[in-house]
Amino acid sequence: MVKVGRFSLVIACGLFVAAGPAFALDVERVADARGVQHHKYKDAEQALAAGIASYRSGDAKNSVEPLTYAAQGGAALAQWKLGKMYAAGDGVTADDYKAYKYFLQIVQNYDEDQTPRRELPVVASAFVAVGAYSLNGIADAGMKPNPSRAREMFQYAATNFGDADAQYNLARMYLDGSGVEKDARQAARWLRLAAEKGHAPSQAMLGHLLFNGVDGISRQRAQGLMYLTLAREGANDPASDKWIVDLYDKAMRTASDNDRQAAAVYLESYMKRR
């Protein structure tokens, strides 16, 4: 998990599982002079399939070798999964710089004319991850924060892939004035795009801005409360989503009966549109 500002950025957790069935498992085993078994892969796709099978069986540690083989062969999904594993310390020793390098490989190898459409979610996720690491830097590796590069990564993923995480992080940069001129209206624009995709952090931040009328944004308490309610309903992790719950609770304490009633009407209309 890559940290962005005060909040956590979760990197597309379902992609690895969903993409697995596209590859067939056909792996030879050979033994060295000591009789130790090793995998021998005919190509990156077979190694990727072996890594997927191992990881799905709950053996993250032994998925690293075939995934590394596949990543070296240019398999974007293997690079993405290894990046995620190193970021989280899942089956390997946590290493943000190794995670960053794997995500960077995907970004650098992306070709909008050649990359298969089924890999685009992985590519978008990698752009977001590289942006997050660029924003914060990696102190242990001597990598300094680079907000300008972070904005480029988020902007590309937000615009070209419509990625909700990228839109949210780009909005946060505009809210914080990190690498860009502070602009709450621009932030609200990106938050709204992500909020309409059901992105709970974006719904929470947009709701907060609208409810309170921050930095030149017109106060719209009922609509803000609607978005905060949506975010609260989508908050599933007691630890990482606590800030969402706190914003919702604070707004509810100060909302009038009219605010709550109007928010309920907005919410009903919103759900019908969905």
N, C-alpha and C positions, 0 to 999 in steps of 0.2 A: 504494500500500500504506500503510495507516494503522498507526502504531506504537501498541501497547498494552502498557504496562509494559515488561518485558524482552523481550517476544516480539512477533512480527509478526502482524497480522491480515490474512488474505487475503480479499478481498471477492468471493465467488461468481463465479469467473472464467468459468464456462460459460454463464451466463444469457444473455449477449448473443447468442451464436451460436445457442443453442437456440431463442430466441424469433423469430428472423428470418423463417422461412417464413410466418408468420401474415399478412404484409403484401405486397401486390402493388406493383410498381414502375411508376408512371405519372407521369413527370415531364416537363414541358415545358421547353424551353430558349429563352430570348429573348436578344437582343443589344442592348447599349446603343448610344449614338450613335457610340462608337469601335469598335464591332464586337466588344466583349468579351462572351463568353458567360456567362450567369448562369442559375442554376436558378430556375424558377418552380414552386412547389408548390401544389397545389390544397388540401391540408390537411396536418395534422401526420403522419398515417399515411404519406402519400406521401413526405414529407421523411424520416421515419424509415427507410423502405425504401431511399431513396437513400443515407442515411448508412450503413446496414448493408451495402449492396452495395459502397460505397467502402471501408469498413473491411475487409471480407472479402477484397477484392482486394489488400490490403496498403497501401492509401493512407489511412493514419490522418489525415494532415494535411487532406486534402480531405473527410474525413467530418465535420469539425467544423461546417462551415457548415450542411449539412442537418440534422445532429443538433441544432444550436442552434435552428434554425427549429422543429423538432419539439418540443424541450423547451419553447420559448416557447408552443407550442400545447397544452401539458399532457401530452405523451407521457412517462409515467413511465420507460419503458425508455431513452428518449433522455436524460433527466435523469440516470439511473443511470450510463449509459455515459460521459457527459461528466464526471460526478463521478469515475469511476474513471480516466478519461484525465488529468484535471487532477491527481489524486492521484499518478499515476505519471509524469507528464510524457510521456505517450504521444501524439505528434502535436501536442502543445501545450506551452507552457512550464509546468512544474510550478507549481501554485498551490493550496496546501491550503485556503485560504479559499474560492476558487471551487468546489473540490470539495465542501467542507462545505455551501455554499449550494445546490448542486444536490441533494445528498442530503437536505438539510432540506426542499426543496420537496416531495419525495416523502412525507416524514413528515407534513408539514403538510396535504397534500392527500389523505392516506389516509382513506377512509371504509369502515368494515368492512361496510357494507350495499351499497355501490355499486362498490367496486373489484373488477374481474374476478379470478377465481381464478388465472388464468395470470400475473397480475402480482404475486401474493403473495410469491414468492421475491425479487423485486426490492425490494418494500416491506420485507421482513424484513432484507435486506442493507443498505438505507438506514438503518433504525433502528440497526443495529449500527455503521455508519460514523459516524452522528451521535453515538452514544454514545462511540465511540473518540475523536473530535475533542473532545467535551465533557470527557472524562477528562483528556486531555493539554493542552487549550488550543491556540491557534494564536498563538504569540508575535508573528509578523510582522504579524498583523492586530489585535493588541491583545486577543485573545480569551483570557480567563483560564480555567484549568481549573475545571470545575464537576462534581465527582464525584457530587453528588446527582442532577444531570440525567443524567449518564452511567448511573447505576444505574437510573433510570426507563426510559431507552431500552433497556438490556440486559434489564431485567426484563420489559418489554412484549414484546420480540421472543422472549425465552426462553419466556415463558408462553403467548402467543397464537399464535406461529408455530412453536414448538418448534425454534427455530433453534440449531444446535449452536455456532456462533461466539458468539452471545449468551450461551448457557449457560456457555461456557468463560470469557468475559470477566467475567460476573457472579461466577463462582466465584473468579476471580483477585482481584476486589475484596474478597470475603470473606476470602480468604487473606491479603491485604495490609492489610486494615483500611482501605481507601481509600473514604471516603464512607459506610462502614457499620462497624458493630462487628465486629471480627475474629471469625470463626466458621469454624473448619476443617470442622466437621461439615456446616454449610450448604454450604460450598464443595464438599465431597465429594459431596453430593446432586446438585448441578448438574453436576459433572464426570461422575458416573456416567450421567446422562441423555444427555450429549453423547457419552461414550465408547461407549455402546451404539449410537450412530449411526455409529461408525467414525471419529470425530474424533480424529486422532492426538495433537494437543496435550493434549486432555482425557484420553486414555488414559495419556499419559506422566505428567501431574500426578497423576491418581488412583493410578496404580501407585506413584509415588514416596511419596504419603501412606500408602498401605496397607503398602508394604514397610518403611517406617521407623517407622510409628506416630506420626504428628505431631500435637501439640496435642490430645490426648484421643482421637484416632482409634485404635482397636484395631489392633495390628500384625498384619497378615495377609500374611506374606512371600511365600507361594506365589501368592496371588491378585494381589498387587502385581506380582510378577515376570511374571505372565501379561499384565497390562495393559501393562507396559513392553515386553514382547516384541511385542505387537500394535502399539504405537506405533512401535517400531523398524522393523518391517516396513513401516509406512506412511510412514516418513520418506524423502522423495524428494529434498529439496533439501539439498545438502551444507552450504550456508551457514545458511539459516534454520532448518533442523532439527538443527543440531549439538547443541543443548542436549538434545534428545530422545536422541540417540545417547549423549551423555555420561552422562545419568541411567541409561540401560540398562546401559552398560559398568560404571558404578560399582556398580550393584546386582548384576550378574553376578559381579563380583570378590569381593563379600562374601557371596554366597548359598552355602548349603551344598548338598551333593549332594541331600539330602532336599527342600530348597526347589526345586531345579531339576526334580526328578522330579515333585513335586506340581504345579508350575506347568505342566508338560507335560500332565498329566492334565486340569487346569483348561482349558488351551488347546484340547485335543481336544474336550472337552465344549462349550466356547464355540463352536467352529467348526461342530459338529453342529447347534447351535441356529440358526446362521445359515443 
